[in-house]
Amino acid sequence: MTQDIDIGGAPVIVGAGLAGLLTALHLAPQPVVLLSRTPLGTEASSTLAQGGLAASLGEDDNSELHLADTLAAGDGHCDEQMARRVIEAAPQAVENLIRLGAPFDRSLDGRLRLGLEAAHSRRRIVHAAGDATGRELFRVLLGVARRTRSITIMEGMTALRLVVAQGSIVGLLAVLHGGVFALPSRRVVLATGGIGGLFCDTTNPLSSFGHGLALAACAGAELADLEFVQFHPTAFDGPRRPMPLVSEAVRGEGAVLIDEHGHRFLADTPGAELASRDVVARAISDQLAAGHRVYLDARQCLGPKFAKRFPAIDAVCKQAGIDPALEPIPVRPAAHYHMGGVAVDAEGRSSVTGLWACGEVARTGLHGANRLASNSLSEAVATSAWVAASVAGTCAGWQWPRLPEIVPARPNPSSIRQVASDALGIVRNGKRLRETITTLLPLAVGETAAADPALVALLMAISALRREESRGSHYRSDFPGRDAAACPSRLTLYTAFENAVTLRWQASERSR
């Protein structure tokens, strides 16, 4: 039986990582409800982020250089107007975080210490506690949020469905301790993170299967660029899942990739170890497919300084019996970041009235086909302010929604991981994608815990099948070339029932 919770029509934010917390804080003192499906901080990708926040703060840097690097990494697929807007807002966003208490690393003279990461032409990455930026920012923002009386935090509550009436959001269904609750609101913000939990090898929490994409798709929202999944080249190659990340900043300090014989296989590649992530990930994948092991060797560039510069990574290595000051670190690619998502405008609004998206679940156009390292935090801190302003400026009227007759099962992606990993990995092909679509369809339209994860993987597979080219993070072995005429593509789910899905597919004129 469904119980109603009267929240007075307050906006609801689904997801309590950095994007969700920042949106809630920007909405203060307006009341807002923040939903977290687990105790805060226990399964947020934000807390795992070792990389930092990219902003053109150096004396040799400016927003035009940062924009050029972003567009180059995006491989002709970025929304340049949106990219410029985010990049120009990033330096001020850093200042705003400092005012909230963010403990960014500084040099002896008190200036922010700026790191270098792949495909950046300048040192512009701001870190906190070396390789624990996400954890430190989350800790600070959570503390501020808990002290903010306008923010109501509901931990352990999982959103199941958005309720739509006449094309507009009127509420959502959620489950808490086995009870199903209805929260009436005409304003919902999705800040649910990414899709790495659909893959066997991932740096994301295993529950991050694209929850927000499933919610948005079933509400009829337009989704975009779902085929673009970034695989981080250097996850720690061990049994832990999610896989500990060996930050790109280690390569920024001079670490090199070698095989078991000590051969540096990227030495002749433009950019070498700091080439774009798709290039490095494919090179490592090729080595692994050929039966080699791959290691990140920081002995020459860091040696005994490793532990001080990267304490979290050093701890992971030593727990596995490896001293990175004396031994190379075993690594392999892992699903890390989703460039696609809910298609949103400059204020974070989706195609469904009353629904916004912020952070990794949103497709703003900043990242294009391949995210530039550490631009994701820049996007979250910049766009959260714009989303909050849009939500605050929208009418708060509400009504008790007419609830769906069938309550979906709490989602579980475990049975989908191998299927998604086989078809949507670093190298894809049409035959496997078609077989996967056939496999996923009956699961996606079912009523089991696999339904929502299967739906997300299905939509990603359809998007990957439709993009008959290789661009950025999307590589098709049967279409290895880049198609200059290809442009951003979008799809909308109309129905998913009776063993069929009905989709609308279109090329995006806005981003051509």
C-alpha positions, 0 to 999 in steps of 0.5 A: 500500500502506498503512503503519501508524504506531504512535503508541501510541494517542495522540490525534490532532488534525487541523488545526494552526491556533489551535484545534488548537495550543491543544488540543494545549497543553492536553493537555500533558504527555499525548502528542498527534499534531498533523497539518498538511496543509501546512507550519505556518502556510502555509495556516491561516485563523488566520494571516489573522485581522485581527480580534481576540478579543472579551472583556468587559474594559472598565469599561463592559462585562460578560458580560451585554452581550456575551451580548446582542450575541451573541444579537442577531447570532445572530438567534434561533438561538444556544444561549444556554447555550453562548453564556453559557459561552463569553463568561464564559470569554473574559476568563480566556482572554485572561489565559491567552494573555498568560501564554503570551506573546501580545503584545496591543496596549496603550495608553500607560497599559499597559491592553489597547487595546479596539477596536470592531467591527460589532454590538458595543455596547462596545469589547471587541476585543483585537488584536495588532500592530494588524491582525495578531492571528491571525498574532501569536497563531499565532506565539506558540502555535507557538513554545510547541508546538514546545518542548512535548515531548509534542506530535508535529507531522506536517507535510505529512500530509493526513487522508483518512478516519476509520476507524470500528468499531462506531460508534466511532473506531479510527483514521484514514488519511492521506497523506504524500508519496504514501504512505498511512498508518494511525494507530490511535487511539480519540481524534481531534479535528477542528480543520480550519477552515472552508469558504471555499475552496469559493467563488471569492471568499473570505478563507480559504485556498483549501484550506479547503473543509470538510475536517473536515466531509467526514471527520465526515460519512463517519464518520456524525457529525451535522452542524448548521446548514450553511446559515449562511455569513458573508460578510465585507462588506469584502474587498479587491476585487482579483485576489488569492485568498484575498482580503485582508481589510479588517478590520471594525475600520477601520469601527469607527474611522469609515470609511464605505462609498461608491459610485463617486460618493461616495454613502454608501448605508448612511447611513440603515440602523440601525447604518450601516457597523457593522450586522451583517455580513449586513446590510452584505454584502447592501447591498454585494452589491445595489450591485454587482449594480446595476453600482456599485463599492463603496469603504471611505473612511477618509480623514476618520477616519484619514487619515495615521494609517491606516498606523500603525493598520492596517499590514497592510491599508496594505501590501496597498493600497499593493501595489495602487497605492492609498494609503488615507490619500488614496484610498478602498479598493475592497471586495466581500463574500467567504465568510469564516466558517461558523457550521455544522459538526460538531454537538458538545456542551458538551465538544466531543464529536460524535455518534460516540464518540471524535470531537471538534471544535474551532474553526470546524469545530465547531457549538457554538451560540455563533454562531447564524445570524450570528457576532458579529465576533471571537467566533470566537477567543473560542470557539476559546480557550475550547472548546479547553480543554474539548475537551482535558479531555474527550479526556484523561479518555477511555480511551486503549485502541486496536487496529489498525483494519480499513482500508477497501478503497478509499483516497480521492483527495487532495481538490481543491475547484477544480472545485466553486468556481463551482457553490458560489458560484452557489448558496450565495452571499449571496442564494439561491433554491430553483430554483438550489439544486435544480439545484445538488444535481443537479449535485453528487450524482454528483461527491459519490459519485464517487472523484475529487479533487472528491468530498469538496468536492462532498459538503460543498457538497451537504450545505450546499445541502440544508440551505439548501434545507430552510430555507425562511426568511431568517435571519441570514446565510441569505437566500432570495429566494423566502422573504424572511421570517423563520419564527418557528417555524424552529429549528436543524436537523441532518443525518447522512450514512448512505451516499454511494454508487451515485449516491445519498446517504442522509440523516437530517434532524431538528429539534434539540430541544436548541436550540429 
